[in-house]
Amino acid sequence: MIDKSVKRNKRQRIQRTLASLMLFNILCFSAVPAVSLAAPQMLATADTTKATEDKATTNNSKPDKVPSIDQLNLDVSSAVLIEPSTGQVLLSINADEALPPASMTKMMTEYIVAEKVKQGELAWDDVVTVGENAEKTVGSRIFLAEGDQHTVEELYIAMAVGSANDATVALAEHVAGSEAEFVTMMNDTAKKMGLKTAFFINSTGLSRADMPEKYRPAEDKETVMSAMDTALLAKYIVEDHPDFARFTAIQSHKFRPRDTSPIINYNWMLEANKSITNFKAYAYEGLDGLKTGHTNAAGYCFAGTAERDGMRLISVVMGTKSEGARFKETKKVLDYGFENFEVKEVQAAGATVEGFETVELKKGKGKEAALVTDKALTFVVPKGSSGKNITFEAKLDSSSMTAPVAKDTKVGTVTYTYKIEGMKEAQTETVNLITAEEVEKAGWFKLFLRAIGDFFADLFDSIKNLF
């Protein structure tokens, strides 16, 4: 019995020794992960995300400032000024009120025709046969007769330069079969563009009573469009058709070889007019479009666009009192923009965001993935400003990710806000937070060791908390 007991005790001692050796081995392998996990880490968890959102980051410098638009003393029913690349509104006076736009309506006709050409459904050299509706259309015109034939480009120039109503109707009927069908296209396009007030009854901007009686819409409504919607329509033109000035900047054009006088562009502000005696007082540096308008109901209107030092602006004035007044008021509006603002990239793409430099990573070779912004941050800033006083709110879609993770994977968003004193609304822009590089999944052995490390880290924490 004694021999058996001695043997049993010897076997137990050997087992305990082997277990100790195995434990020592495990501890050696897991020492580094255990130590790293025991150290505190600042990760963008759901809790830290909320805390950062609650106190948006900012600096303590004085806010950027621009002069008040009140000092312009504008004599208009409404006006607006926008920078098209950012969509930022720089000036707004009664800009959302739906008003008669007169021939600025033709901008929608111009856009649709140009789109049809761009899409290959129409060609500039296609021949258009003039119908009765065009012949009987009054107002600004080139005196087309039913049966006349002209190319799309010839009629487009007459519309863009001379605001010819008959040419406009001829194009509308050629595109859609009838002006009424074309008007449906106009209103559908306005909805797609997000124009909130625009409603068209014809392709020209004429009042309903001035349309040929046979072709008037049955519903007793008029064309209306706010200054803001007009500016947005102009934005679509300059961005989707950057060659727009090929037509709108033409100073004069002889429509027919037999015509004794050319069509003169109603836009007196064209930069090219600086050498024209009658117009040089109105010529404006960089101005190359877009469209004038006038009816008794609308007054004198003008949607203008000019580019200086790489920045393009779009202005709209409505309801001025005379032909010259619409250009004088436009000059005030554009001067305000060019003298006080510039477009600036205030943060490059691939920037890190304070407090959101990384996201926790599970099963990866590393324990976190680096995050950056997916695109540059651009604002319209006061001239000479570096674009300070920008605040941000960041949010992660999840507090952690599981490897593998591809480069440029969207992880969250950052919304930046920039307030300029003297402007009604703050500028905002949202960019995505993305992974800066690809993160591979760790091998099974590394994950195994990490799990052991996690176990002992938790164990050591538990023991430490006992004392």
Secondary structure by P-SEA (a helix, b strand, c coil): caaaaaaaaaaaaaaaaaaaaaaaaaaaaaaaaaaaaacccccccaaaaaaaaacccccccccccccccccccccccccccccccccccccccccccccccccccaaaaaaaaaaaaaaccccccbbbbbcccccccccccccccccccccaaaaaaaaaccccaaaaaaaaaaacccaaaaaaaaaaaaaaacccccccccccccccccccccccccccbbbbbcaaaaaaaaaaaaaacccccccccccccccccccccccccccccccccccccccccccccccccccccccccccbbbbbbbbcccbbbbbbbcccccaaaaaaaaaaaaaaaaacbbbbcccccccccccccccccccccccbbbbbbcbbbbbbcccccccccccbbbbbcccccccccccccccbbbbbbbbbccccbbbbbbbbbbbcbbbbbbcaaaaaaaaaaaaaaaaaaaaaaac
